[in-house]
Amino acid sequence: MKYNPQIHHRRSIRLQGYDYSQAGLYFITIYCQNMVCRFGKVGAPLAGAQPTDASNVNSVTNNITPIMLLNNFGQIAYNQWLKLPERFFNTELDVFQIMPNHMHGIIILNEVRAPLAGAPKTDAPNTETPNTDATITGAITTDFFNTDAASNDTTAGASSAPATIGDVVGAYKSLVANECLASV
């Protein structure tokens, strides 16, 4: 859909002219439409629960830090995020967090290299580890559950073409929205 200032009121934070199919690390924030809390709530851990590591302990009060309690929709969002590398062969996931009305995550797009001359053709995914000195190369913020269904064909399995960040985010939003709607 072409940009229409009468309809579209969001300001894009994307870098003009940047190629979002480029290999690198991308920090993604996806909001629920109208900032509605759809994924659960932040609350205290279950009674008697002990922190599993030092990161879950508040050193000032020595109390257990509240955690995100996912509801059914939150669990769908969580599971679909973990399945993204199965759908897009050139993607890997780094840290992510689902919050009540949004989620944050880092997606790694790996470089797809052309085969050497004379090398046999293969559809095997690139399993090369990305450069650990890489920096986050772009940030995308988007509204969740507010997708254009025509642009999000996610019925097929993993694609043989390298994915762009737009492909990954669009598929994720569509998959979660469709599964949440089906579970109502």
Order of alpha helices (4+ residues) and beta strands (2+ residues): beta-beta-beta-beta-beta-alpha-beta-beta-beta-alpha
